[in-house]
Amino acid sequence: MAAREAPWKTAWVTGASTGIGRSLVLKLAEAGVKVAATARTQANLDDLAALHPNIVPAALDVSDREVVLQSSVPSGAQIGDIDLAILNAGVWHPSWAKDIDGAKAAQSMAVNYLGVVNCVEALLPHMTRQQRGHIAMTSSVAGYRGLPKSCHYGPTKAAIYNLAETLGIELKSQGIDITVISPGFVETPMTSVNDFPMPYIMSPDEAANRILKKLPSKPFEIAFPWQLVWALKLAQMMPTPLYLWQARRSLGRGPDK
Ligand SMILES: NC(=O)c1ccc[n+]([C@@H]2O[C@H](COP(=O)([O-])OP(=O)(O)OC[C@H]3O[C@@H](n4cnc5c(N)ncnc54)[C@H](OP(=O)(O)O)[C@@H]3O)[C@@H](O)[C@H]2O)c1
């Protein structure tokens, strides 16, 4: 994205210290956008900020509602009113269903879902006052259907998709646009733990390019790669008993293999 193409003056990216968020921050900064880059690991954010003067780092745990509401980031205190927020922070605890763990599920929900809700709550007073703003939130193709090893993660991403629909209906009339981002596999610290095939995996730079190419037109959803998106959207359209039968067949003997 060349500087003259960026339709935003300011942006806030959560989960900015590694992976997709880090690539988004760098590309936005290079396109002339002033970016508030937040995550928990200050050292990573400082290293990122050293790469471009448009990057303003701030440590922020999105799962802590009080901290998010008291933060000066959502008001744009350091960079000016926020034009674009990409709520991207996330965690992934892969697990077979037999090992389901309430603590991991709670942490996943606290970061992946409630973390987004906390940031939206903090942003809305400002965007409502501005009568404009664009909020993008990262879901996953894993939110379209229940998938193996996804008992902690999948429900959080399905929740994001549903939240985006609700917000997308209600906030448009106030000048606020909502986009849900549904990536397939991206090569980041998150997926480095995976011990299963990850078809069509792409680099974080490629994922960021795809997101930033489409965001200016404010679509409801940005989903990629098309091969995984179509396969899982088709699965969404299947009657549930048929989907479950097919998924069990594909899984084979699953965790007992
Ligand atoms: N990689 C994939 O294949 C894939 C596919 C679909 C969707 N996604 C989604 O894309 C988003 C980015 O993932 P990624 O692949 O880039 O993973 P990643 O490299 O592990 O990045 C996750 C980011 O979230 C931050 N984070 C975690 N917990 C946080 C918290 N409590 N508060 C604030 N920040 C927190 C991490 O930074 P700190 O640890 O420094 O806080 C890090 O910056 C996630 O929402 C993920 O679910 C990824």
The ligand as an SDF file (V2000), in Angstrom:
LIG
                    3D

 48 52  0  0  0  0  0  0  0  0999 V2000
   -1.7950  -17.6690   12.4790 N   0  0  0  0  0  0  0  0  0  0  0  0
   -2.9150  -18.1780   11.9620 C   0  0  0  0  0  0  0  0  0  0  0  0
   -2.8850  -19.2050   11.2520 O   0  0  0  0  0  0  0  0  0  0  0  0
   -4.2360  -17.5280   12.2370 C   0  0  0  0  0  0  0  0  0  0  0  0
   -5.3500  -17.9860   11.5320 C   0  0  0  0  0  0  0  0  0  0  0  0
   -6.5790  -17.4060   11.7610 C   0  0  0  0  0  0  0  0  0  0  0  0
   -6.6960  -16.3650   12.6640 C   0  0  0  0  0  0  0  0  0  0  0  0
   -5.6020  -15.9400   13.3480 N   0  0  0  0  0  0  0  0  0  0  0  0
   -5.7790  -14.8540   14.2980 C   0  0  0  0  0  0  0  0  0  0  0  0
   -4.9520  -13.7810   13.9390 O   0  0  0  0  0  0  0  0  0  0  0  0
   -4.6240  -13.0240   15.1050 C   0  0  0  0  0  0  0  0  0  0  0  0
   -3.1180  -12.8270   15.1670 C   0  0  0  0  0  0  0  0  0  0  0  0
   -2.5270  -14.0880   15.3340 O   0  0  0  0  0  0  0  0  0  0  0  0
   -1.0300  -14.4360   14.8820 P   0  0  0  0  0  0  0  0  0  0  0  0
   -1.0910  -15.6470   14.0830 O   0  0  0  0  0  0  0  0  0  0  0  0
   -0.3630  -13.2270   14.3530 O   0  0  0  0  0  0  0  0  0  0  0  0
   -0.4300  -14.8830   16.2890 O   0  0  0  0  0  0  0  0  0  0  0  0
    0.7740  -14.3730   17.1840 P   0  0  0  0  0  0  0  0  0  0  0  0
    1.9750  -14.0770   16.3580 O   0  0  0  0  0  0  0  0  0  0  0  0
    0.8770  -15.3480   18.2870 O   0  0  0  0  0  0  0  0  0  0  0  0
    0.2250  -12.9740   17.7300 O   0  0  0  0  0  0  0  0  0  0  0  0
   -0.7030  -12.8740   18.7520 C   0  0  0  0  0  0  0  0  0  0  0  0
   -0.6090  -11.4640   19.2880 C   0  0  0  0  0  0  0  0  0  0  0  0
   -1.5820  -11.3030   20.3350 O   0  0  0  0  0  0  0  0  0  0  0  0
   -0.9320  -10.7070   21.4490 C   0  0  0  0  0  0  0  0  0  0  0  0
   -1.6350  -11.0610   22.6760 N   0  0  0  0  0  0  0  0  0  0  0  0
   -1.8490  -12.2750   23.2170 C   0  0  0  0  0  0  0  0  0  0  0  0
   -2.5050  -12.1690   24.3650 N   0  0  0  0  0  0  0  0  0  0  0  0
   -2.7350  -10.8420   24.5720 C   0  0  0  0  0  0  0  0  0  0  0  0
   -3.3850  -10.0790   25.5620 C   0  0  0  0  0  0  0  0  0  0  0  0
   -3.9260  -10.6530   26.6450 N   0  0  0  0  0  0  0  0  0  0  0  0
   -3.4510   -8.7360   25.4270 N   0  0  0  0  0  0  0  0  0  0  0  0
   -2.8960   -8.1300   24.3560 C   0  0  0  0  0  0  0  0  0  0  0  0
   -2.2600   -8.7800   23.3780 N   0  0  0  0  0  0  0  0  0  0  0  0
   -2.1870  -10.1350   23.4890 C   0  0  0  0  0  0  0  0  0  0  0  0
    0.5040  -11.2250   21.3930 C   0  0  0  0  0  0  0  0  0  0  0  0
    1.4140  -10.3640   22.0400 O   0  0  0  0  0  0  0  0  0  0  0  0
    1.8820  -10.4470   23.5540 P   0  0  0  0  0  0  0  0  0  0  0  0
    2.1100  -11.8930   23.8640 O   0  0  0  0  0  0  0  0  0  0  0  0
    3.1080   -9.5930   23.5470 O   0  0  0  0  0  0  0  0  0  0  0  0
    0.7840   -9.8310   24.3390 O   0  0  0  0  0  0  0  0  0  0  0  0
    0.7490  -11.1410   19.8940 C   0  0  0  0  0  0  0  0  0  0  0  0
    1.1130   -9.8260   19.5430 O   0  0  0  0  0  0  0  0  0  0  0  0
   -5.1900  -13.8050   16.2890 C   0  0  0  0  0  0  0  0  0  0  0  0
   -6.4360  -13.2560   16.6640 O   0  0  0  0  0  0  0  0  0  0  0  0
   -5.3890  -15.1910   15.7180 C   0  0  0  0  0  0  0  0  0  0  0  0
   -6.3820  -15.9110   16.4040 O   0  0  0  0  0  0  0  0  0  0  0  0
   -4.3620  -16.4850   13.1490 C   0  0  0  0  0  0  0  0  0  0  0  0
  1  2  1  0
  2  3  2  0
  2  4  1  0
  4  5  1  0
  4 48  2  0
  5  6  2  0
  6  7  1  0
  7  8  2  0
  8  9  1  0
  8 48  1  0
  9 10  1  0
  9 46  1  0
 10 11  1  0
 11 12  1  0
 11 44  1  0
 12 13  1  0
 13 14  1  0
 14 15  2  0
 14 16  1  0
 14 17  1  0
 17 18  1  0
 18 19  2  0
 18 20  1  0
 18 21  1  0
 21 22  1  0
 22 23  1  0
 23 24  1  0
 23 42  1  0
 24 25  1  0
 25 26  1  0
 25 36  1  0
 26 27  1  0
 26 35  1  0
 27 28  2  0
 28 29  1  0
 29 30  1  0
 29 35  2  0
 30 31  1  0
 30 32  2  0
 32 33  1  0
 33 34  2  0
 34 35  1  0
 36 37  1  0
 36 42  1  0
 37 38  1  0
 38 39  2  0
 38 40  1  0
 38 41  1  0
 42 43  1  0
 44 45  1  0
 44 46  1  0
 46 47  1  0
M  CHG  2   8   1  16  -1
M  END
$$$$
